[in-house]
Amino acid sequence: MNCKQDKLFNLAGMQAAEKKLADIYTKMKAPEKFRCNYYDVPHSMGLQMQNDAFAWLEQWLK
């Protein structure tokens, strides 16, 4: 979960981390288990982000 307007973490750093993690999941033969979302908000954890996180957790940890 990344916030496009985040003042603590810049977009380039978030995208670099996303690529590294996606590569790791691909090497583990589980690319479908990795998801990276970007929200056009400042640093936060809003309701939509929470709903997305819980849906992902339910899908893969159920």
C-alpha positions, 0 to 999 in steps of 0.5 A, spaced: 500 500 500 503 506 497 500 513 498 502 517 492 502 524 496 506 521 501 511 526 504 515 520 508 516 516 502 517 518 495 514 515 489 520 512 486 522 509 492 516 505 492 516 503 485 523 500 486 521 496 492 515 494 488 519 491 483 524 488 488 518 484 491 514 483 485 521 479 483 522 475 489 514 473 488 516 471 481 522 467 483 518 463 488 513 462 483 507 465 486 507 472 483 499 472 484 500 473 491 503 479 491 499 486 490 501 493 490 496 498 490 497 506 490 492 511 492 492 518 491 492 520 498 497 523 503 501 518 508 495 514 511 491 508 512 484 510 510 478 505 509 479 503 502 486 501 504 484 497 510 478 494 506 483 492 500 488 489 505 483 485 509 481 482 502 488 480 500 489 477 507 482 473 507 484 471 500 491 468 502 491 467 509 484 463 510 
